[in-house]
Amino acid sequence: MAEIKDPENTILMELKDGTVTIELLPDVAPEHVARMKELARAGAYDNVCFHRVIDGFMAQTGDVQHGNMEEGFNLRMAGTGGSDMPDLPAEFSRLPHDRGTLGAARSQHPNSANSQFFINFGDNHFLNGQYTVYGRVIEGMEHVDAITRGEPPATPDRMISVKVAADA
């Protein structure tokens, strides 16, 4: 079991194969961290699919509008929505997009991140300075590695539940 130093800034993401423990980085990207915790506490990420999973690159999820596999799910729409909250300003830093880091997914506009995010399968340094890094997997990366691939996957995996460790 991973040592959780700050339960208020740690996410427990339940996947089909086990729990992924994510350390959030509030000192680096406070608004993105606050948004993830708010959506997790609201249960908005529960049952949301991984709609874009590219081998050697990343697994993307977090479309709380169209990605919930239990409520009006439409795989073709998954990845096109966000939450009902306003988009976030970019919080770029010098942290590299290394294996296991969490990045904020967005459109072409730097200040368009909302609820979607991705977990890097490898070191994707070409993303550095262009996408906000706001967390890192500290345990359970093997479960991320086991997510079904595809754009979108024919039978996508989902986040069964996402909780703030302080609430678990």
N, C-alpha and C positions, 0 to 999 in steps of 0.2 A: 504494500500500500504506500502510495506517495505521501511524503510529509507535506501536509498542508500548513503553510506558514501564516496565511491570512485568509480564513474561511469566507470573509466578506468579499474577497476579490478572487475567489476560486469557483470555477464552474464544474459541475459533475454532469457529463453528457452520457446518457445511457444509450448504447447502440446494441444491435442484435447479438454481438459477441462479447459485450462487457462494457465497463465504464471507462470513459476517457476523462481524465482530470486535466483541466485547463487553468493555468495561472494567468489571471488578468493583469494588465499593466496600467494601473490608474495614473501613475506618475508620467507615463508616456502619452497616453491617449484617454484622458478622463471622460470626455463626452461619449466616446465609443464604448468604454467600459460601463458607464452608467446606463446606456441604452441596452446593452446586452443583459445587464442585471434586471432592468425594468421588464424587458420582454420575457426573460426566464421566470421571474416572479409572477408574471401574469399568466404563465403557462402557454404563451404564444408560440414557443419553439417546439412544444410537444407534438410529436407525429409529423413534423415537417420533413419532407424528402430531401435527399441529396440529388439535385436536378442536373448537375454538371460535374462529372467526375472523370478527369483526364489522367490516364496512367503516367506516372513520372512527374506530374505537374501538381494538381490539387483536387480537392473535393469541395464543391460549393453547395451551400444550403442556406436556410434562413428566410426564405420567401414566406412570411407568415400570412400573406394575403392569398396566395394561390397554391402554396406547397403543402398544406395540411392534408395528409392522406386519409383523414377521418371525416373531413367536412368539405363537401363539394369539390373534391380533388379533380384537377384537370392537368395532366402531365404536360400538355402543350403550353399551358399558361405559366407553369412553375418556372420561376426565374425572372418573371416580368414584373413582380410586385414587391411591396415592402409593407411596412406597418402604416398605421394612420397617423403616426407622428412625423414631424418635419424632418427633412434630410439633415445630415450632420455635416459640419465643416470638416475638411481634411485635417488630420492631425499627423502629418508626416514627421518622421524622425529618422535618426541614423541607424535604427535597428534594422538588420538585414532580414529579408524573407528567407530564413533558413527552414530546414525540415522541421515540421511540427509547429511553426508559427501560425497564428491566426491573423488573417488579413481581412479588411473591410472590402466587400465587393461593392462596385459602383458602376455607373454608366461612364461615358466619356468625360463628363464634368467632374472635376476633383471633389466638389462639395455635394455629391449626390448619394453618398452612402446612407443607408437607412437601417435595414434589419439583416440583409444578407451578408454572409461571410464565407471565407474559405480557409481550409487547412492545407498547408503546403506538404506535399509528399516528399519533396526534395528541396535542395537549396535553389531558390528561384530569384537570384540576385538581380535579374533584369527588371524585377518589379520594385526594387529599392527606390524610395523617394517618390513613388507614384501611387502607392496604396498604403493606407494606415495599418500598421502592425499594432495590435492591442492585446495580444495574449500568446501563450505558448503551451503546447501539450507537455505535461510533466510526467504523465503516466497513461498508458493505454494506446500508444501510437500504433501498436499492432492491430488494434480494432479499427482505427482509421484506415490503415493499409488494406483491410479486408472489405472496405466499402465497394459495392458493385460499380463497375466502370460504365461510362456511356454519356452521351450528350443529346438527349437524356438517356439514362439507363432504361432498358426495356422493363425491368422490374426493379425500381429504385429502392434503395435502403432509406431508412428514416432515423431521425433522432427520436427515440422512444420517449425520453424525457430529458429536460434540461433544467437543472436547479443550481441555485447559489449554495455553496457548501454550508454556509452559515445557517441556512434554512433546512438542510437535509437531516 
